[in-house]
Amino acid sequence: MNTRWKPSVTVAAIIERDGRFLLVEEETPEGLMLNNPAGHLDPGESPVEGCVREALEETTHRFKPSHLLGIYMSRLQRQRPGEAMEDITYLRFAFTGQLGEVVAGRVLDTGIVRTVWMTPDEIRASTARHRSPLVLRCMEDHLRGQRYPLDLVYTDTSVQLLQK
C-alpha cells in the first residue's frame, strides 16, 4: 500500500504578559481542556497569517507575532466508544508576540468557553487538562528565551493562489 502520510499543520500563539500566559479553555471529546490559542492552518495562508487569525478567533484579541518560538510535532491516538481508532500527528508552528486590543463585536470561536491567564506554576500543575503536551513545552521554551526570526518560515506566493 502506497499511502502518503500527511501531518495536520497547526499554528499557536504563545502569549505572555506580566508573568502569566494566555490560554483558552475549550470543549473537546475528552472534556473541558486547556490549550494555547491555536488551530489548523487554512489553505492559502502563511503560518504567521494563520496564527494571527486563530488568536483572534479564540481570544477576540488582535495578535502580532514577533518571533517563531519553534516547530513541534506530537501524536494523538484515541478511540472513542463505537468509533475507529484515531491516529493524528500534528506539526505545530508556535509564535510569540504582542497581544493587541479586543476587536469590538467579536465572540469566541465555537467550542472556546473562555480565555484564562495562568502562571507557569499553574500551567505545570494542570497538565492533565492540557489538550496537547505542546502547551507545556511551548511555555517552557518561551521561558528559556527561545526565539527565532519570523523569516525562518518562508511562504511562497504560490500558496496564496489556493485562496482563489
N, C-alpha and C positions, 0 to 999 in steps of 0.2 A: 504494500500500500504506500503510495507516494503522496502523503498529505503534508502540506506546508504548515508549520507551526507559526502562529501569529499571536504574540502577546497583546494584551489590551493596554493601550497607551493612555496614561493618566497624567494630570498636572495637579500640583498642590501649592498652596500659598502658606508659607511658614511665617507667621506674623507675631512679632514680639513687641510689647510695649510695657515699659516700667517693670520689667522682670516677670511679666505674665505673657502667656501665649493664647492666641485666639483660636478656639476650637469650635466645632459645630456638634450639636447633639442631633443625631439623625435616626430615623426609623429604618431598621434593617430586618431581614428574615430572622436574625438572631436576637432581635430586641433593640432597645434604645442603646446606641453606641456613640462613642466619641471619635471624631476624625478631624483632620485639618480641613479647611475649606479646599475641596478637591473634587475632581471629576474627570470624565473621559474627554480626550482631545476630539474635537469635532472636525469633519472634513473641511479642508480649505483654510484652516487656521494654524498659525505657528504655535509652538508650546507656550511662548510668552503671552500671545493673544488668548489662548485657551485658559491660562492661569488667571488673567485679568477677568475674563468672562465668568469663570467658575467662582472666583472670590466674590464678585458682585452678586451672582445668583444665590450664593449660600450665606452671605453676610449682609447684603444690601449696601455694602460699602464699596467705594472705588478702591482699587489696589494698584500700586505702581511698583512692579518688580525692579529691584536694583541689582540683584545677583542671582546666579544659579547656585543653589545650595548643593545639589547633587543629582545624580541619576541612579535610581534604585530599582531593584527587581524583587518581587515577592510572589508567593504562590498561595492560592486559596483552594483547598479541597474540602468540599462539604456535600452531604447528601441529606436532602430534606425528605421526610416521610413520603413515600409514594412517587418519588421523582428519581431521575437518573443522577449519578454522581457528577458533580460539577468539578472541573479542574481548570482553574484560570490562573494564568501568570500575568502579573501586572508589571509594566515598565513605567515608572513614575519619574517625571521631571519636577523637582521641587525648587521653588523660588522663594527668596526672601525679598522684602521691600517695605514700602511705607503704606500703611492703611490710610485711606483718604476719608472724605466725608460720606455720610449716608446719602443715598440717592432718594429724594423725596418720592413717595408713592410706590417704592419697590416693596415687595413682600418676599419673605424667604422662599426658596425653591421648595417644590413638593418633597416631602419627606424630612425636611430640616425642621426640627422642633424649636430650636433656639441656638443662639451663639453664647459662648461662655468663655471667660478669661480665667486661665488656670496657671498656677505657679509650676515650676519644674517638678517640685516635690509632689504636688497634687497629680500631675500627669504620670509621674513614675508610680504612684500609688494606685492608679486606676487602669493599669494595663489590661485587666480582664474585660474592660469596657471599650478597649480600642478596636476600631473597625479593622485596623491593619497594624502589623508590627512596625510599619514605617512611621507611624505617628511618633513613637518614642525615639526611633533612630534619627529622624529629621530634626527633632528638638535637640537631641544631644549633639548632632553635628553643628547645628546653629550655635549652641552654647560654646562649642570648641572654637568657634570663629571660622569655620569652613565657609569659603565664598569663592565663586568663580565668576569671571566676566560673562555677561549675558550673550556676547557674541560667540561664546563657545558653542552655542546651539544655533546652527545656521539653518534657515528655511529658504529654499529656493523659491523664486516667484512662480514656478510651475505649480506649486501647491495651491496657490490662490485660484488657479483655474478650476479646482474642484468645486468651488462655490457656484460656478455657472451652470 
